[in-house]
Amino acid sequence: MCGITGYVGEGRAVDIAIANLKRLEYRGYDSAGVAYPHSGRIRVLKAPGKIVNLEAMLHSARANARVAVAHTRWATHGSPNEANAHPHLDCTGTLAVVHNGIIENYAELRAQLLAQGHEFRSETDTEVIAHLIEAQLPQRRASLNPAVFASACCAALRQLRGSYAVAVITRSLPEVVFVARKDSPLVIGLGNGENFLASDIPALLAFTRKVIVMEDGDCALVTRNTVQVFGTDGSPRTRPPIHITWDDQAAEKGGFAHFMLKEIHEEPRTVRDTLRGRLTSDHHVVLPDVALSAEQWMRFRRIAIVACGTAYHAGVVGKRLLEQLLGRPVEATVASEFRYSDPLVDAETLTILVSQSGETADTLAALREARGKGSTTLAVVNVVGSTLAREADAVLYTQAGPEIGVASTKAYLAQLTALTLLALYLAQLQGVHDGRRRALADALEALPQQIASLLARAQEMHSLAKALACHSCFFYLGRGYDYAAAMEAALKLKEISYIHAEAYPAGEMKHGPLALVEPGVAVIGLCTQQHTYEKMLSNLKEVKARQGTVVAVLREEDPQPDGADYVVRVPNSEDALMPVLAMVPMQLLAYYVALERGCPIDQPRNLAKSVTVE
């Protein structure tokens, strides 16, 4: 959730570390800080609030340091104030630590360290790491060498329980950074005479596309010319660099007011890229990057889809489509519930894990739980080299490119596209009727142009947002695929506008929620499923009778419904793909409502892009 960056080389380390830290602002944070060698000691500057507050301090404290580590914190242990902001120092003030994750046994370690005479300056779990390393170092730091430094850091890490990505610098080695990871992401960017650190790849794209993705249990010593990777026991490890194909401009706003709006407008290309090379001219699906044989696919008697947030909502759509096409039981479960429920999965179960980042803590734990029970795991994931991609038995990449906005948009459409491809592929292996598969394949091919036509009408959604922004509560209703889409549409609105929004199966409104409908309540009915269209209109009339504001989302050819205050029309497609098309105006509506209310759209309060802790 937090962000780590670092630099070692001939450049201005502090400036580069802070610039890269800004590229991680989308992860969510409430304080920021930087540490670097200065006048024979480690200088630490940190401030609550945004990075701009830290930069104001740096204007009077610039240094020509050649190594620096920087951090944005999202508070877990301790309030979001200056004392709890990272980096944290040891008692001597000669080494500094930045850390993402949670140290579960920090209270026990803190008590031990206090008994040994260590003095703590914060309430955080992270500070114990600095003091643990201090306890392992020789008293005479002047003779410290990289091997001894690494050994002390590893000895400290072996005492920790929990998750971490850490970076450590010491004044005694002014051009060395020690880094390590367990369950929290960390990548090393490789340059010429300089190397970089970051929690996410987008922070590095302005400087390099050659990166080492650290794996769980990895440690490394990073200098300007070398990267040595090893385990916490000191044993050497080989981590070949990978090349990132994303354009560095993909992580910039490109003239749009917000990353979220830019990413919504990238959706035609996102869907096209996810389809590219996988859907042939004769309507066959090929998944060359999914390393499972036809015999393995056909062995699965049931499927479990596991994810969090937006990815879970994509999984709910995927569940319905897979069940309809394959006639096999499919379950969609929130990852945080799956991992603690003693799930009924086995060797005849395919567990599909859906994630944009591939670093979501609960989804990773669910993967490990499923594998521990003998289930084959398939990751539907966007980030190449992510932990989920590495640990799953097979991977289906979504090809969405970097997504910076905290409220996921294009990643959701890419996940729906990938899950549809997967469903078609399995139906192909199973011999499902060719006409049904062909119709769905034709509809997939048409999606990019249909999405583009919806984006061309974005101003209509801005006008609707102006009319709705004053409402205090929203309900999103749907049936079947529309209910799955309603869940995601409601999440988008509440994430960035801070308006209460809930999704319900339309038939459930009369079982309680209808009591909340009154003037000032908006009800958005997704009415794109042909076989439930008339029932949806009846549900909306019940809302209108209670003076709620009614918005109907319809196919282009459907007649104007009685009693709707506003109508949003979307192109015609197969029922299973209507959540893709309906979501485009719903994302735009959420964006423009938040804009009308003056909300911080790309960085909504209390939220982070990648949830790497429970």
N, C-alpha and C positions, 0 to 999 in steps of 0.2 A: 504494500500500500504506500509506504514511504518511498523516497527516491535517494539513491546513492550515485554520486559521480566522483571521478578522480582523474588526475592527470600526472604524468611524469615525463619530462622531456625538456627541450630547449625553449619552449614557448612560455608565455606568462601563465603559470599554472592556475593561479587564483581566478583570473579572468576566464580561462577556458572551462574550469570546473563549474563556475557560476553560470556561464552561458549554456553549458550542457544541462545544468540543473533546471534551468527554465524550460528546457524541452521535456522535462519530466513533471511539469506542474499538473498535468492532467491526472496524475496518479492520486492527487488529493493530499493536502498537508495543512498544518496549522502553525509551523515554525520552520526556520531555516538556519543553517550555520555552515561555516567553513573552517578548516584548520590547515596550517602550513608552517614550515620552519621559518623563523624570523629572529635574527640577532641571537643565535645560539639557543633558542628555545622553541617550543611549539606555540604559536599564536592561534587563539580560537576567537572567532567572532560569531555571534548568533543572535537571532531576534525572533520574537513571536510574530505571527502574521505572515504576510507575503514576502517573497524574495526581494521585492523592492525595498523593504525595510532593512534587509541585510546589505543591499547595495549601498544604501545611504551611509551605513557605517564604514563600508569599504572605501569610499571616496577619500576618506582621511587616513586610510591605513593600507594603501596599496603597497605591494611588495614584489620583488623580482624573484619570488620563490620558483623553483623548478619542479616542485611536487606539491600537490594539494588534494584534500578530500573534502567533499561537500555533501550536504544532506538536507532533505526536507522530511519533517516528522509529522506523522498522524498519531495523535496521542492515544496511548493505551495505558501505560503505567505513569501516572502523574499528569498534572494539569499542563495545558499548552502554554507554558511560559518560558522565559529565557533560561532559567536554571535547568529545565528539563529538555530543552532543545539540544540536539546533537551539533557538533562532536562532544564527546566526554573525555576528560583527562584522568590520568592516574594521580596519585598523591604528589608525585614529584613534578608534575606538569611537563614531563618530557616525552609522553606518548599520547596520541589521541585516537579515539575509536568512533566510527560511525557504524550503525547497525539497523537493519530491517528485520522484523520478526518479533518473536516473544520468547523470553527465557523463562521457562516454566518453574525452574527451581531457584529463581533469583533470590527469594526471601531467605532460603536456607544458606545460599552462598554469601549473601550480604551479612547475615548474622556471623558467619565464620570470619569474614574479612574484618568486620568491626571488632571482633574479639582479638584479632591480630594487630589492631591499631590503625587500620586504614580509615581515612576520613572521606565521607560521601558528601557531595554537593547537590545531589538531585534526588528525586523520588523514582527515577527510572530503573527498569531492569537492566538496561544497557550498561550502566556505569560499573556493574560488577565485572564486566569483561575487561575493562581497562585495569581494574585492580588485580584481577586474576593474572593478567599478563605481567603486571608490575612485580607480583610475588615470585614469578618464575625467572625474572631477569637478574643478571649479576649486579652487585652493588655498584661496581665501577662501569658505568655506561660508556665511557670514552672508548673502551676496547671492544665494544659490541660489533659483531660481524653479522652478515645476513643469515647465516646458518643458525647461530644462537638465537637471533631474533625470531626466526621462523619456528624453531623448536619451542620457545617460550609461548608463542601464540597458539601453537598446536596443543601444548599441554593445558592451556587455559580452556580451549574449545572442548577438549575431552571431558571437562567437568560440567559442561552445559547440557541441560535437557530442554528441548524446544526447537524453535526454528530460527535461522539466522542467515543473513548475508552481511559480512563485516568487511571493513577496510581499516587498516591500522597504519599509522605513520609514527616515526620516532625521530627526535632531533639528532640522534647519534648516527642515523643513516638517512641523510637528507635527500636521497634520490632513490628510495626504495619504498614500495607499498606492499604490505601483506594483505591478501584477500582470501576469503573462504565463504562457502555457502552450504546450507542445509535447509531445504524446503523453501527458501526465498531466492528469487532469481538474481543472477549477477553475470554480466558479460564483460569480456576484455576486448577492447578494440585495438587492432594492431596498426601502427603507423610506421613512418620512416624516422628513426631516431626519437620516437615518442610513442607512448602507449596510453590508452584511455580505459576508464572504468565506468560502468553504468548499470543501473538496474534493468534498463530496457534498451533495446537496439535503437529506437528512434533518436535517442540522445546522442548517438555517435555518428549518424549518417552524414553530417556536415563535414566529418573528418576522415572517415574510413568506412568501407563496407566489408572489411575482412575482420572477423571476430572469432574469439574462442568463447563458446558457451560453457560455463562451468557447470558441472554436475554435482549432485548431492555428495557430500564428503570431500569435495575438492578443496585444496588450498593452493595458493600460488604466491610467489614472489615476483613482483613486477618492477622492472627498471625501464629506462628509456629504450634499451636495445634488446632486452630479454624478458621472457616469461617462462618461469619454471613452475610446473604443476605437479602436485604431490598430494598424498593423503594425509590425514591427521597423524598417522603413524610414521610419516616421513617417506613412505615408499613412492617412487616416481610414477607419474601417470602421463599418458599420452592423450592429448586433446587436439586433434587436427583442426585448423581454422576452417570456418565456413564462409562462403561469399554471399552477401545479402544483395538481392536484386532490386530491392525497393529504391526508387528515386528519392534523393534527400528532399526534394520539393514536396513529396507526398506527406511529409511530416510538417509542412508549413501551410498557412491558411490560404495561400493562392488568391488573394483578393476578396475572399469571403469574410463576413463580419465575425464569424465563429467557426471553429473546427466542426461543430455539429452540422451546421448548414453545408459546409464544404463536403462533408462525408455523406450527407443525404444526396447531394448532387453527383457524387461519385458512384451511386448505386447502379446505374446502367452498366458501367464498366466493371463493377465488382461482380455482378451476375454473369456478365460475358466472360470474364476471366475465370470464374469458377467452373463454367461450362467448357471452356476451351480445352480441346484434346480429349474430352471425355464423352462427348455425344457425337456419334458419327453421322454421316449423311444418310445412312440407311436406318437411323433411329436406334442403333445399338449403343449401349453404354459400356465404355471401357474404363477401368480404374487401374491403370498400370502401377500407380504408387501404393496400392493397397495389397500388401503381401500375404494374401490368404488364398488358398486353392479353392476351386469349385466344390471339392469334396468337404473341405472345412466349412464353407458357407452352408451347405445343405445339412450338415450335422446339427445345426442349431434348431432346437424345438421352440425356443422362446427368446425374446429380446428384451433387454432392460436399457432404457435411455436415462442417463444421469447427468445433471447439470445444475447450474445456479442462475438465478435472475433471468436476463434476456435469453441466455442459451437454453435454460429450462423451458421457456415459452416456445422456442423453436423445436425443442424436443417433444412438446405436447402435440404440435402439428405433425411431426415425424411419426409419432406413435399411431395417430389415426390413419395416416397414409400407409404405413407398413402393415398394419392390421388389415386394411381394406385390400391391399394388393396381394399379400402373402397368405392371409387366413391363419396367421399364427398369433399367439398372445404376445402383446407388447405392453410394457409398463414404463411410464415416465415418472421419475422420482427426483425430488430436490436432493442434491448431493448431501447436504448436511443432515437430512433425515435418513438417507440410504446407509450412510456409514455407521449409524448407531442403531440400526433396526434389525441386525442379523439377517441380511437380505437372503432370499431364497434363490440364489444363483449357483450354477454348477457347470460342469464341463459341457453341458448341452445348451448353455446360455451364452449368447453374444451380448456383452455389455458395451454400449456405445456411450462414450464420455464426450460431451460437447462443451467447448470453451473457446473464447476468443484468444486469450493470452496463453493458455496452457499452463498457468501458474496458480490457478485458484486453489486455495488450500483444501477446501472441502471436496472438490472434484478430484484432486490428487489422492486424497485419503480414500475416496470411494473407489478409485481405480485399484488401489492396493488391496482394499477389502475384497473386491471382486476377483482379482487374481489369486488372492489367498484361498478362495473357495473353488478355484479351478476354472473360472470363467475366462473365455477369450475376450480381450478388450480391444476396442477400436476407438481411436481418438479422432473426433472431427474438430479440427483446431486450425487457427490462423497462423500462429507464430512458429516458424521453422526453428527447430532446435530447442523448443520449450520442453520443460520437464514432462508434461503430458505426452508430447510427441515422442520423446525418447523412451518412456517407460511402457507405453501401450504396445500390444502385440502387432497392431497395424495402425496406419494413419491415413486419414483423408483430409488433405489440406483445403482450406476454403478460399485461398487466394484473394483475400480482401485488402491486402496491404495494411500499412499501419493505421490504426484507429486511435485518435487522440482524445476526442470528446468522451467524457465520462459516461454519458448516456449513449449506449451502443445503438447504432443505426445500420450502417452498411454491413456490419458483421452479422447482424440478425438475418438480413436478406441472403447473405452468403451461406449461412448455416442452413436456411430453408432450402436453398438451391442444392447444396451438397447432400442433404438428407433425402431430397427428391431423387437425385442421381443414384444414391445408394438403394433406395426403394426400387427404382427401375432396374438396377443391376441384379438385385436379388430376385425380382419378378422374372427377369430374363432367364436366370439360372433355373428357376422353378417352372418355367414354361407357361407363365400366365398369358392369357389371350393377347395376341399380337396387336389387335385393334385398340385395346385399352392402353397398352404401353405406347403405341404410336401417337395416340391423341395427347397423352401427357408429354411425350417428347416434343411434339409440335408446339405445345403450349410453352414449354421451357424455352425453346428457341425464340419465341415471340416476346418473352419477358423484357429484355433490355429496351426494346423500342417502346413497349407499353409504359415502362417506368419513366422513360424520357418524356413521353407525352404528358404524364402526370406532373412531372417537375416543371414543364412549360406553363402549367396552370397554378404555380405556387402562390401567385398573388391572390387567388380565390381563397386559399387557406389563411392568408394574412388577414383578409377582410373578415372571414369567419372568426378568427381569433380575437379581433377587436370587439366583436359582438359578445364573445363568450368569456373574455378575460375577467369580467366582474363577477362571475359565478363562484360560489363558495364550495361547491361539491360537484363531482362528476361521477356518473355511473356509465360504464361501457358494457353493452349487452350483446350477446351473440349466441348462436347455437352451432354445434359441431365445430367445423374449422373456424367459424366466426368467433366462437367463444375463446378459442386458443389465441386468435388475433387480438381479441378484446383485452386479454390479460396483458399482452405486451403494450398495447396502446395506452392502457391505464398506467402502467409503470412509467412510460415515457413522460406523461404529463406530471405525475407526482414527483419524479426525479428532479425535474428542472424548473417547474413552476411553483412547487410547494403547495399546490392545491390538493385537497383530499380527493383521491380518485380510486374507484374500485371496479373490478370486472365481475360480472355475474352471468351464469347461464340465464338466458332471458326467461325461461320458464320458472326460475327460482325467485324472481322479483316479488311475486305475490306471496311468497313464503317468508316475508319479513322485511326485506329492504324497501319495499314499496312504501312503508310507513315513513321513510325519510324524504320522499319526494314532495316538494313544495316549490313555490316560486323562488328562484335563485339557484335551483338544482338543475344541472344540465345532464341529459341522458343521450348518449350516442349509441345508436343501434346499428350494428353491422349486419346488413341484410343481403349478403352476397350469395348465400347458399340457396340454390333453386328450390330444393324440396322443403325448406323451412321458411321460405319467403313470406307466405301469408301469415304464418304463426308469429313471425317477428313483427309484422305490421300491427297485429292485434296487441302484442305486448307494448308497443310504442303508444298505441291509443290509450292504454291503461295509464301510462305516464302522463300523456297530455291531459287526460281527465282530471289529473291532480295538479295541473298548472306547472308542470316541469317544462323546461325548454328541450325540445326534441330535435336531434340531428340524425338523419337517416343516411347511411352509406350504402349506395345501391350500384348495381351494374348499369352500364350505359343504356341498355334497352328497356330497363324496368320502368313501369309507369310511375308518375308522380304520386306518392302516397298521401292520403288524407291526414291532416293533423300535424305533419312535420313542419317545424319552423324553418329548418334548413336542410338542404340535400347536397350530399357529396357523391359524385359519380366516378366510377372507376371502370377501366376496360374489362371486357368479358374474357374469361379464361376458364380452365378446368377448376372445379371446386377446390381441389387440393392446393391450387396455386393462388387462390383469391387472397389468402393472408399476406402474400408478397405484395400484391397490388394495393390492397386496402391499407397496408401499413405505411405506404409512402405519404398519402395525405394526413394520416394520423401522426406521423413523425413531424411533418411540417406544422400541423396544428399545435402540437406540444411546443415546438420551437417558437412559434410566433406568439402563443399565449405567454410564455416565459419572457419573451422580448417585450411585450406590452406591459408586463409587470415589473420590468427592470431587474430580472434575476440574473445571477452570474451563470450563464448557460453552460459553458464548457467545464466549469468547476463548481458544481452544486455543493451546498454545504453538507458536511458530515459524510460525504461519499468519496470513494476512491475508485480509480479505473480497474485496478487489479487487486482483488481481496486475497492477500497472501497469508492472512492469519484467520483463525476461527472467530 
